[in-house]
Amino acid sequence: MGDSLEEENKAEDTKEEKEDTIRSDKVLIATIIIFILIVAGFAVWMKFLNKTVVVNTIDDLHKLNIKGKLDSQYGYVYKGYSFVYSDGLWYTQIQTKQGGVMFDLPMHYGPREVEDVEIYGSFNYSIFNENKEIYVTFDPLGKDENFKYISVAIGEFDQPIIKAFNKLPIAACDKEAEVCSGRPIVTCDNRSLSVLYIKDGTSPRVELDGNCLIVSGDGLGIIKAVDRLLLTLYGIM
């Protein structure tokens, strides 16, 4: 009798733990989707107000770097672009595709750190240039431990893609799921759309598949792959 009761209690505890995990995953995935929307909305708001945020300390670091006065671990010049390290991020300055406006591009990894990231395929810039939106999609049923890295990678991608290419990111999922209710279901099969597709993988990799930008990795490798992609889109690598 006692053993039976103990087994029932253990089963109930296990059930509650699974339910807690599911709730936690739903909250995290929903946070990713909301984050994309907030970033896009904030960028539109800033554009409407026509404001520019100037970080003098970063500008000063670039000036020192170009003069060769920074240690190589804090700054270097890569193919004519100055890269400086501050508060855990690498910064370089790029122009919008329309030209004339310079802004800082922050990344967790500089070009030297992503040279080993595999990248292959070809990208259809005609479709990319024609579309005003870019759909940012991922697997809502993917590896739980990767969701936080996907969130960071999306944040790393969204702001510069808005500023440099004037594209509006739209949160999407690659399959139907409760947490994706009301969001578009988008994969690389949607050939008329511009798509960033983030996938789980064993190592950081970038695939250019026509209209679709595919980044894959595990943990920090996801962020590393996104930074490799950004540096490619801007023509730095």
Secondary structure, 3 states (H helix, E strand, C coil): CHHHHHHHHHHHHHHHHHHHHHHHHHHHHHHHHHHHHHHHHHHHHHHHHCCCCCCHHHHHHHHHHHCCCCCCCCEEEECCEEEEEECCEEEEEEECCCCCCEEEEEECCCHHHHCCCEEEEEECHHHHHHCCEEEEEECCCCCHHHHHHHHHHHHHHHHHHHHHHCCEEEEEECCCCHHHCCCCECCCCCCCCCEEEEEECCCCEEEEEECEEEEEECCHHHHHHHHHHHHHHCCCC
